[in-house]
Amino acid sequence: MAHTFPRRHLLTAAMAATGGAVLPATLSGPAQAQARKILVIASNQDIPSFDPHVASGYSSAALLRNVYDSLVRVEGNPVRVLPHLASSWTVSPDGMEYVFKLNPAAKFADGTPVDAAAVRYSFSRLLRLGKGNSWMVAGLIDDNSVTAVDATTVRIKLVKPFAAFLQVLPWQWIVNPKLVEANKGADDAQTYLRGTIAGSAAFRIKRAEPGNLYEFERVANHWRTGGGNLTGAIWRIVRETSSQRLALQRGEAHIAVDLTSEDMVALKDKPGVKLVIEPEFRTFSIKMNTEFGPLKDINLRKAISYAFNYQAMRDTAGFADLMVGPLPNGILGHDPKLAVYRTNLAKAKEYLAKSEAAKGGLKLSMVYVSGLEQERQFGLVLLDSLKQIGIELDIKAMVWPDIVASAKTPASTADFYPVYQTANYGDPDNIAYAAYHSSRNGGWQNPVYHSAKVDALIERGRAESNEAKRKAIYQEFQQVVVDDAPDIFGVLEKRRLALRSDVRGFVFTPVAANAIELFGLSLG
């Protein structure tokens, strides 16, 4: 990492941030008040990489949106697309060309202007690597699409229509070409950017202790004006949700982002605590390894889909509804009347009899994020459900980076792989493409599932500009996916966040809500 510091320094800062009595002897008066503007966020997810064109997942999004900038940003409920690096933009009548005027004040941390050439460079690197959030623009733009008209004007020509293009741009980060090129090495600077920031945002990483915490520090005299009074923030890894809850109650954390329904009930009416329970396009499904091992057998997948105790999952989830197919309720094209699997042991045994598992003695595996109690409980529901048809289940806790790594090949992917899919934009393409398109294979969102028919439907859906036609395409997509039974379609949980009452400026946004944006927040 670019910066490492003794843990003693961090503990002092954390105590100051949370109102602890112990402060460095050298801090007093205004300096002491300054130290108290450090926000502490409790999360159970580590951050596997700082590379803005490689990393994905909510913990990575939380880091990237605070140390890198994008052309536009999103905020509010309903979600609004707002200026960021681009102060304004125009769209051609056919929706195929976007012209962005950059804010001339924008500068990278080393003082280099954020110009149109940097925007072009960043999109080119994103497409070259084909990792991270590149799936959002893959097939929509190519290396000739982004043009630097002049220093502060960027033109982007789409290869094919995509109605949600502005909504995906907040997650396409702009890097400093000067730094990246100087450290390009043999892997396009992936080694360099894994632990170094080359961004223009209002915060930088002051300290990184993988598995423990990441400390943000506000950039002095930043080009972006306004915002809250935070001088810094700490992303603290707290594996157990009950520990997150207790840290919040004791004032040791200001925001907890992974709480269960039981935690939220326990926090109700607690002094100094504010609860956020809001609907969003967030699915939870248990993916099955359709490519390697026993679950390649569609009959076994259907047997498990019918054996699963959906009501037990719903009861365990608390603030949630059952999923009706692969898309979240209420999103464009979702079919609320779709015929989906529900608990039916007779049908489960019927399909089991058609499978190799009918011989008996089958033991399957499931992984879940260490400390994420909700996932562990869902695993227990699956374990009990499989017992009903004579199948054993081994449940293993793993830290998030190891789970991400395990998804790289079918052979290393567990039989059951639970995934939360949180929409970064309110369009069916977000969930459909990320969770079911074969180009995502090897990534945590869709480790193994692939279907030529499903791919074709997804590609038609994202290219179609007519809303009625798009709805029809996504309704067919849902039916084909359900028939293939690649997942146990689980629950749509409401977003559960808890904040200390002295956190000001928080605005709930139903996309990436647990990837907290620091800029507008204040303490006190």
Sequence and secondary structure as in RCSB ss.txt:
>XXXX:A:sequence
MAHTFPRRHLLTAAMAATGGAVLPATLSGPAQAQARKILVIASNQDIPSFDPHVASGYSSAALLRNVYDSLVRVE
GNPVRVLPHLASSWTVSPDGMEYVFKLNPAAKFADGTPVDAAAVRYSFSRLLRLGKGNSWMVAGLIDDNSVTAVD
ATTVRIKLVKPFAAFLQVLPWQWIVNPKLVEANKGADDAQTYLRGTIAGSAAFRIKRAEPGNLYEFERVANHWRT
GGGNLTGAIWRIVRETSSQRLALQRGEAHIAVDLTSEDMVALKDKPGVKLVIEPEFRTFSIKMNTEFGPLKDINL
RKAISYAFNYQAMRDTAGFADLMVGPLPNGILGHDPKLAVYRTNLAKAKEYLAKSEAAKGGLKLSMVYVSGLEQE
RQFGLVLLDSLKQIGIELDIKAMVWPDIVASAKTPASTADFYPVYQTANYGDPDNIAYAAYHSSRNGGWQNPVYH
SAKVDALIERGRAESNEAKRKAIYQEFQQVVVDDAPDIFGVLEKRRLALRSDVRGFVFTPVAANAIELFGLSLG
>XXXX:A:secstr
      HHHHHHHHHHHTT S   TT  THHHHHHT EEEEEES       TTT  SHHHHHHHHHHSB SEEEE
TTTTEEEESSEEEEEE TTS EEEEEE TT B TTS B  HHHHHHHHHHHHHHT GGGGGTBTTB TTTEEEEE
TTEEEEE SS  TTHHHHGGGS B  HHHHHHT TTTTTHHHHHS     SSEEEEEEETTTEEEEEE TT SS 
     SEEEEEE   HHHHHHHHHTTS SEE S  HHHHHHHTT TTEEEEEE  SEEEEEEE SSSSGGG HHH
HHHHHHHS HHHHHHHHSSEEE  SSS TTSTT  TT       HHHHHHHHHTSGGGGS  EEEEEEETT HHH
HHHHHHHHHHHHTTT EEEEEEE HHHHHHHTTSTTTS SEEEEEEE SSSSHHHHHHHHH GGGTTBTTBSS  
 HHHHHHHHHHHH   HHHHHHHHHHHHHHHHHH  EEEEEEE EEEEEETTEE     SSSTTS   TT EE 
